[in-house]
Amino acid sequence: MNKDTLYRTVEVHRHSTANALYFRRESIPFPLFLRRVDEMADKLYRLGVRKGTVVSLLSPNVPECIVALYALSKIGATMSLLHPLLPKEVLRRSLEETHSDVLLILDVLWKNYEGLNLPRTYFLSALPDLEPVARLFFPLLYRKELRGLDKERYLHRIAWEKADFDVNEDADAGSILLRSGGTTGRSKTVVCTEHGISFVTRQSEEILCHECRGHSMIGVLPVFHGFGLAMGIHAPLSNEAASCLMINYDGREIVSKIRQNKLNVLLTIPYMTDKLLRQKGFSGRKLRNLLSTFIGADKPELSLFQRFDERMKEAQSVNRLLEGYGLTETITVNFVNTLRDNRIGSVGKPLQGVRLRIADEADLSRDKGDNQVGRILISSESVCLGYLDTPEEKQPFHVDADGTRWLVTGDVGYRDEDGFLFFVNRERDVVKIAGYNVFPSEIEKEANAYPGVLTSAAVPIEDRRHPYVVLFVQREGKEGKEEFAKGLRTYLQDRLIRYAVPEKILLVDHFPRTDIGKIDRKKLKEGYLAGK
């Protein structure tokens, strides 16, 4: 057994003078944070939570959510980490699938799920960590959402009494449950270990290329998100740094925290990065407080790197925009560009202890070699244990003759001669047209290079007789739509095989977005088909 559980790796900073959390105008130093974790663990234990008890946690990043996370780790409970905006029916299904015994939910979200047959439910709240004026107005602002809540089920109201239990030391148990689209695109529950989370965070200083202690990393991606959990929350806390918690992405608050030197490392996605570059105040000498920025999710365009890095150079900041690659099945990034070693266009080199194979579809045990496109396979300590309640033959693994276990991703890419990984496309996004594999990401890459295009989304339409691609484009200005679309089509015809040229180009004022800011391609497709 390993002892790098979430709780154990943070507990060592019990006597640190550094801050563990920033939230709005408040700060929580490590001694206070860990005292709250211990008290929460005692409360939950006395409420019946034991080692192996399945507890669903549904909350954005407020301090009580993070306290609960580490308290559950101390007990050894199994944590099902859920999106704070889950639809009612999806929550019901998730609670059933994971056999959850307890639900911890943010108080203002409870009304969204009223009427469900919920397990034992206790409430988390932002209230204890608000500044005095906000605390005063909180019950008025959320009067509707809080009406009817049983105040005796608020965890911060329950009287604390010391509980006697053995601290969990098993970091190899499948104690973290995360929702994922799965490598096949179908929604699945991924079983992860606390050791897998700590595997990446142990390499934080190598990734950041600077000391962590005393610095602060943004914690805006909720804990249901592997990247948000491992890098936004656990990486700073396990390295005696602070997590700067935000319930929602707020450009003004980000700028304010940077200026106060309370935010030194950004984790972002393309949509958020673009908004931040347009944010008033995101410029000038105070940007020197930013030491590094990592981007993931949607594939960023080259122009975004150029705009961001130019802004940093103007501020004489060492910070640059760096891309990485990972999946829920690997919990977080396994490949990343760093300030010391990076290549724009790639998703970086493998972290120490991560093995990469660019496999031949006909023989997953064979590596195709450098500069050859193939299926991406990953072997590392962070790889999940598998999908919950899924037969072995449907698990996403390939095992070599020597016993080495590889995660078979749904992604294709290639490795260059220097070891950098280049992501090409998700296999499930490939559409076969007239016998040719057409990659939407390649269409988007070319379209985004056309003058005036802000961003684009290529959406395959699986017509049985005639599959094709519709290209949605957001552009600068609104004049001359027909001329613009015609010019873009001509441009793409010169750069793509004819089967990849979009059948239709539709100009949009804005894109629908998921809760974490990704372009919602499903909604684009549904809207298009509904309007045909």
C-alpha positions in Angstrom: 0.0 0.0 0.0 1.1 3.5 -0.7 0.5 6.4 1.8 0.1 9.2 -0.7 -3.6 9.6 -0.1 -5.0 13.0 -0.7 -5.3 13.6 3.0 -1.8 12.4 3.9 0.0 14.5 1.2 -1.6 17.7 2.5 -1.5 16.9 6.2 2.3 17.3 6.3 1.7 21.1 5.9 -0.3 21.3 9.2 2.1 23.8 10.7 2.8 25.8 7.6 2.4 29.5 7.7 1.3 29.6 4.0 -2.3 30.0 2.8 -4.1 26.9 1.6 -7.2 28.5 0.0 -8.3 31.9 -1.3 -12.0 32.4 -1.8 -13.4 35.8 -2.7 -11.9 38.2 -0.2 -11.0 35.5 2.4 -7.9 33.4 2.9 -7.6 30.1 4.8 -4.1 29.2 6.1 -3.1 25.5 6.2 -3.5 25.0 10.0 -7.1 26.3 9.8 -7.8 24.3 6.7 -6.6 21.0 8.2 -8.4 21.6 11.4 -11.6 22.0 9.4 -10.8 18.8 7.5 -10.3 16.9 10.7 -13.5 18.2 12.2 -15.5 17.5 9.0 -14.1 13.9 9.0 -15.2 13.4 12.6 -18.7 14.7 11.8 -19.0 12.5 8.7 -17.8 9.4 10.6 -20.4 10.0 13.4 -23.0 10.4 10.7 -22.2 6.8 9.5 -19.6 7.4 6.7 -17.0 4.6 6.9 -14.2 3.3 4.7 -15.8 2.2 1.5 -19.0 4.1 2.0 -20.0 5.7 -1.4 -20.5 9.4 -1.0 -21.6 11.6 -3.9 -20.2 15.1 -3.8 -22.1 17.7 -5.9 -20.7 21.2 -5.5 -18.7 23.9 -7.3 -15.4 24.9 -5.7 -16.4 26.5 -2.4 -14.1 25.9 0.6 -16.5 23.4 2.3 -16.4 21.2 -0.8 -12.6 21.0 -0.7 -12.7 20.4 3.1 -15.2 17.6 2.5 -13.0 16.0 -0.2 -10.0 15.7 2.1 -12.2 14.6 5.0 -13.6 11.8 2.9 -10.0 10.8 2.0 -9.1 10.7 5.7 -11.9 8.3 6.4 -11.3 6.2 3.2 -14.8 6.7 1.7 -15.4 6.2 -2.0 -16.1 9.6 -3.6 -18.3 10.0 -6.6 -17.5 13.5 -7.8 -20.3 15.0 -9.8 -20.9 18.0 -12.1 -22.7 20.7 -10.0 -25.1 21.4 -12.8 -26.2 17.8 -13.5 -29.7 17.4 -14.9 -32.2 15.8 -12.5 -32.5 12.5 -14.3 -28.7 12.2 -14.8 -28.2 12.6 -11.0 -30.8 10.0 -10.2 -29.1 7.6 -12.6 -25.6 8.3 -11.3 -26.7 7.8 -7.7 -28.1 4.4 -8.7 -25.1 3.3 -10.8 -22.6 4.1 -8.1 -24.8 2.8 -5.2 -24.3 6.0 -3.3 -25.1 5.9 0.4 -24.7 9.6 1.1 -25.1 12.9 -0.9 -23.2 16.0 0.0 -24.7 18.9 -2.0 -24.3 22.7 -2.0 -27.3 24.2 -0.4 -28.3 26.5 -3.3 -28.4 23.5 -5.7 -30.8 21.3 -3.7 -34.0 22.8 -5.2 -32.9 21.6 -8.6 -33.3 18.0 -7.4 -36.4 18.2 -5.2 -38.6 15.2 -5.6 -35.8 12.7 -6.3 -35.5 9.7 -4.1 -32.2 10.9 -2.7 -29.9 9.0 -0.3 -29.0 10.5 3.1 -28.3 14.2 2.2 -26.2 16.8 4.0 -25.6 20.4 2.9 -22.4 22.2 2.1 -22.5 26.0 1.9 -20.4 29.0 0.9 -21.9 31.0 3.8 -19.2 30.3 6.4 -16.5 31.6 4.1 -18.1 34.8 2.8 -17.0 38.2 3.9 -19.3 39.7 6.6 -21.4 41.9 4.2 -21.9 39.1 1.7 -22.8 36.7 4.6 -25.5 39.1 5.7 -27.2 39.3 2.3 -26.7 35.6 1.4 -30.1 34.4 2.8 -31.9 37.2 1.0 -30.2 36.6 -2.3 -30.9 32.9 -2.3 -34.2 33.0 -0.5 -36.0 30.8 -3.1 -33.2 28.2 -3.3 -32.9 27.8 0.4 -36.6 27.6 1.3 -37.5 24.3 2.9 -34.0 23.1 3.7 -33.6 21.2 6.9 -31.1 23.4 8.8 -30.1 20.4 10.9 -28.5 18.8 7.9 -26.0 21.7 7.3 -22.6 20.2 8.0 -21.2 23.5 9.4 -24.1 23.6 11.9 -23.7 20.0 13.2 -21.9 20.0 16.6 -18.3 18.7 16.4 -17.3 15.8 18.6 -14.1 13.8 18.3 -14.4 10.5 16.5 -12.1 7.5 16.9 -11.1 5.8 13.7 -8.0 4.7 11.8 -6.8 7.2 9.2 -7.0 5.8 5.7 -3.6 4.8 4.3 -4.8 2.9 1.1 -4.1 5.1 -1.9 -4.5 2.2 -4.3 -8.2 1.5 -3.7 -10.7 2.6 -6.4 -11.9 5.4 -4.2 -12.5 8.1 -6.8 -15.3 7.9 -9.3 -15.4 10.3 -12.2 -17.8 10.6 -15.1 -16.4 10.4 -18.6 -17.5 10.1 -22.1 -15.3 7.0 -22.2 -12.8 6.3 -24.9 -15.7 5.1 -27.0 -17.8 8.2 -26.5 -20.4 6.7 -24.3 -20.8 8.0 -20.8 -19.1 5.9 -18.2 -18.0 6.0 -14.6 -14.2 5.9 -14.3 -12.7 4.2 -11.2 -9.5 6.1 -10.2 -7.1 5.9 -7.2 -5.8 8.6 -4.9 -2.3 7.5 -5.8 -3.1 8.2 -9.5 -4.0 11.8 -8.6 -0.9 12.2 -6.5 1.3 10.7 -9.2 0.9 13.8 -11.3 0.9 16.4 -8.5 4.3 15.0 -7.3 5.8 16.3 -10.5 4.2 19.8 -10.2 7.5 21.7 -9.8 9.0 20.0 -12.8 5.9 20.9 -14.8 5.8 24.5 -13.5 9.5 25.0 -13.7 9.4 27.0 -10.4 8.9 26.4 -6.7 5.3 25.9 -5.7 5.4 27.0 -2.0 3.7 30.3 -1.4 2.3 30.6 -4.8 -1.4 30.2 -5.9 -3.0 28.2 -8.7 -6.5 28.9 -10.0 -9.2 26.4 -8.9 -12.2 27.1 -11.1 -12.7 23.7 -12.8 -14.9 21.8 -10.3 -13.5 18.6 -8.6 -15.6 16.4 -11.0 -13.1 17.4 -13.6 -9.9 15.3 -13.4 -7.7 18.3 -14.5 -9.5 20.5 -12.0 -9.2 18.0 -9.2 -5.6 17.0 -9.7 -4.0 20.3 -10.9 -6.4 23.0 -9.7 -6.9 21.7 -6.2 -4.5 18.9 -5.1 -1.4 20.0 -6.9 -1.1 23.3 -5.0 -2.3 22.0 -1.7 0.1 19.0 -1.7 3.0 21.3 -2.6 2.3 23.9 0.2 0.8 26.4 -2.3 -2.7 27.9 -2.4 -5.7 27.0 -4.6 -7.6 30.2 -5.6 -11.2 29.0 -5.6 -13.8 30.4 -7.9 -17.4 29.2 -8.3 -17.5 30.4 -11.9 -15.0 31.8 -14.4 -14.8 35.5 -13.7 -12.3 37.6 -15.8 -12.5 40.6 -13.4 -11.8 38.5 -10.4 -8.9 36.8 -12.1 -7.4 40.1 -13.0 -7.9 41.4 -9.5 -6.3 38.3 -8.0 -3.3 38.6 -10.4 -2.8 42.2 -9.4 -2.9 41.3 -5.7 -0.3 38.5 -6.4 -2.9 35.9 -5.2 -2.9 34.1 -8.5 0.3 32.9 -10.1 -0.6 29.9 -12.2 -3.6 29.7 -14.6 -5.4 26.6 -15.8 -7.6 27.5 -18.7 -9.4 26.4 -21.9 -9.4 28.2 -25.3 -12.8 29.9 -24.7 -11.7 31.3 -21.3 -8.3 32.4 -22.6 -9.9 34.4 -25.5 -12.3 36.1 -23.0 -9.4 36.8 -20.7 -7.4 38.5 -23.4 -10.4 40.7 -24.1 -10.8 41.5 -20.4 -10.1 45.1 -19.4 -7.1 45.2 -17.1 -5.4 42.0 -18.3 -2.3 43.8 -19.3 0.6 45.8 -17.9 3.3 45.1 -15.3 1.2 43.2 -12.9 1.1 40.3 -15.4 4.6 39.5 -14.2 2.9 37.9 -11.2 1.7 35.2 -13.6 4.4 32.5 -13.8 2.8 29.9 -16.0 -0.5 29.1 -17.8 -1.7 25.7 -19.0 -4.4 25.2 -21.6 -6.4 22.1 -22.4 -9.9 20.8 -23.5 -10.7 22.1 -27.0 -7.7 22.2 -29.4 -6.3 25.8 -29.2 -5.5 27.7 -32.4 -2.0 28.9 -33.1 -3.3 32.5 -33.1 -4.4 32.1 -29.5 -0.8 31.2 -28.4 0.5 34.1 -30.4 -1.9 36.6 -28.9 -1.4 35.4 -25.3 2.4 35.2 -25.5 2.7 38.6 -27.1 0.7 40.0 -24.2 3.1 38.4 -21.8 6.1 39.7 -23.6 4.7 43.3 -23.5 4.4 42.9 -19.8 7.9 41.4 -19.6 6.4 38.3 -17.9 8.1 34.9 -18.2 4.6 33.4 -18.4 3.6 31.6 -21.6 0.6 29.6 -22.8 1.4 25.9 -22.6 -0.6 23.0 -23.9 -1.0 19.5 -22.3 -2.9 16.3 -22.9 -4.8 13.9 -20.7 -8.1 12.1 -20.3 -10.4 11.4 -17.4 -9.1 7.8 -17.7 -5.6 9.2 -16.8 -7.2 11.6 -14.3 -5.3 14.6 -15.7 -2.4 15.6 -17.9 0.2 12.9 -18.8 1.9 15.0 -21.5 2.7 18.7 -21.2 4.8 21.5 -22.6 6.9 23.4 -20.1 8.6 26.7 -20.1 11.9 24.8 -20.5 10.9 22.3 -23.1 8.0 23.1 -25.5 6.9 23.0 -29.0 3.8 24.9 -30.3 1.4 22.6 -32.0 2.3 19.7 -29.8 0.7 18.7 -26.5 4.2 18.2 -25.0 6.4 15.4 -23.9 5.3 12.6 -21.5 5.8 13.2 -17.8 8.3 11.1 -15.9 7.0 7.6 -15.6 4.6 7.9 -18.5 5.0 5.6 -21.5 3.6 6.4 -25.0 2.9 4.0 -27.8 1.6 5.1 -31.2 0.0 1.8 -32.1 -1.0 0.1 -35.3 -4.8 -0.6 -35.2 -4.1 -4.1 -36.5 -1.6 -4.9 -33.7 -1.8 -2.7 -30.5 1.4 -4.3 -29.2 3.4 -2.6 -32.0 4.7 0.9 -32.0 4.6 2.5 -35.5 7.6 4.7 -34.8 8.2 8.5 -35.1 6.1 10.7 -37.3 3.6 8.0 -38.0 -0.1 8.6 -37.2 -1.7 5.9 -35.0 -3.8 5.1 -32.0 -2.5 6.8 -28.8 -1.8 4.2 -26.0 -0.6 5.3 -22.5 0.9 3.4 -19.6 1.4 5.2 -16.3 0.6 5.0 -12.6 -2.2 7.6 -13.1 -4.2 5.4 -15.5 -7.6 4.4 -14.0 -8.5 1.0 -12.7 -11.2 0.7 -15.4 -14.9 1.5 -15.9 -17.4 0.7 -13.0 -19.4 -2.5 -13.4 -18.1 -3.1 -16.9 -17.0 -6.6 -18.2 -13.3 -7.1 -18.7 -13.6 -7.4 -22.5 -15.1 -3.9 -22.6 -12.5 -2.3 -20.5 -10.2 0.2 -22.3 -7.0 -1.7 -21.9 -4.4 -3.7 -23.9 -2.0 -5.9 -22.0 1.3 -6.9 -23.5 2.8 -10.3 -23.3 5.1 -9.1 -20.5 2.1 -7.9 -18.4 2.4 -4.2 -19.2 -1.0 -2.6 -19.2 -1.9 0.2 -21.7 -4.8 2.5 -21.8 -6.2 2.4 -25.3 -7.5 5.9 -25.9 -10.0 6.9 -28.6 -7.5 9.4 -29.9 -5.1 9.4 -32.8 -1.8 11.3 -33.1 1.9 11.0 -33.7 5.2 11.5 -31.9 8.0 13.5 -33.5 11.7 12.5 -33.4 12.2 14.6 -30.2 9.5 12.9 -28.3 6.7 15.5 -28.5 3.2 14.2 -29.0 0.9 15.8 -31.6 -2.8 15.2 -31.2 -4.6 14.7 -34.5 -8.2 13.8 -33.7 -10.5 11.8 -31.5 -11.2 8.6 -33.4 -15.0 8.9 -32.7 -15.0 12.3 -34.4 -13.6 10.8 -37.7 -16.2 10.6 -40.4 -15.7 8.3 -43.4 -16.7 10.0 -46.7 -16.3 8.2 -50.0 -14.0 5.8 -48.2 -11.7 8.5 -46.9 -11.2 9.3 -43.2 -12.1 13.0 -42.7 -10.9 14.7 -39.5 -13.0 17.6 -38.3 -10.1 19.0 -36.4 -8.1 19.3 -39.6 -10.9 21.3 -41.2 -11.1 23.6 -38.2 -7.3 24.1 -38.2 -7.4 25.3 -41.8 -10.6 27.4 -41.4 -9.3 29.1 -38.3 -6.3 30.3 -40.3 -8.5 32.2 -42.7 -8.5 36.0 -42.2 -11.5 37.1 -40.1 -12.3 33.7 -38.6 -12.4 33.9 -34.8 -13.1 30.2 -34.3 -14.9 27.3 -36.0 -16.5 23.9 -35.4 -16.7 21.2 -38.0 -19.7 18.9 -37.3 -20.1 15.6 -39.1 -23.6 14.7 -40.3 -24.0 10.9 -40.6 -26.4 10.8 -43.5 -26.7 7.1 -44.4 -26.3 7.7 -48.1 -24.2 10.8 -48.1 -22.3 11.7 -44.9 -20.9 15.2 -44.9 -19.5 18.0 -42.7 -21.2 21.3 -41.8 -18.7 24.0 -40.7 -20.0 26.6 -38.2 -17.9 29.8 -38.1 -17.8 32.8 -35.8 -16.0 35.7 -37.4 -15.1 39.3 -37.0 -17.7 41.8 -38.3 -21.1 41.0 -39.7 -21.1 42.5 -43.2 -20.9 40.6 -46.5 -21.8 37.1 -45.2 -22.2 35.5 -48.6 -18.9 36.8 -49.9 -17.1 35.8 -46.7 -18.5 32.2 -46.8 -17.7 32.0 -50.5 -14.1 33.1 -50.0 -13.7 30.7 -47.1 -14.9 27.8 -49.2 -12.5 28.6 -52.0 -9.7 28.8 -49.4 -10.5 25.4 -48.0 -10.8 23.8 -51.4 -7.2 24.7 -52.0 -6.1 23.1 -48.8 -8.3 20.0 -48.2 -9.1 16.9 -50.1 -12.4 17.5 -51.8 -14.2 15.0 -49.5 -13.2 17.1 -46.5 -14.5 20.4 -47.9 -17.6 21.3 -45.8 -20.9 20.9 -47.7 -22.3 23.9 -45.8 -20.6 26.8 -44.1 -22.9 28.5 -41.6 -21.9 31.8 -39.9 -23.0 32.2 -36.3 -22.8 35.1 -33.8 -21.8 32.9 -31.0 -21.3 29.2 -30.1 -23.3 27.3 -27.5 -21.0 26.3 -24.7 -20.8 23.5 -22.2 -20.6 24.3 -18.5 -16.8 24.4 -18.6 -16.7 26.5 -21.8 -16.2 23.9 -24.5 -18.0 24.4 -27.8 -21.2 22.3 -27.5 -21.0 20.4 -30.8 -24.0 18.2 -29.8 -26.2 21.3 -29.6 -24.9 22.6 -32.9 -25.7 19.4 -34.6 -29.2 19.1 -33.0 -30.0 22.7 -34.0 -28.9 22.1 -37.6 -30.9 18.9 -38.0 -34.0 20.5 -36.4 -33.8 23.4 -38.9 -33.3 21.3 -42.0 
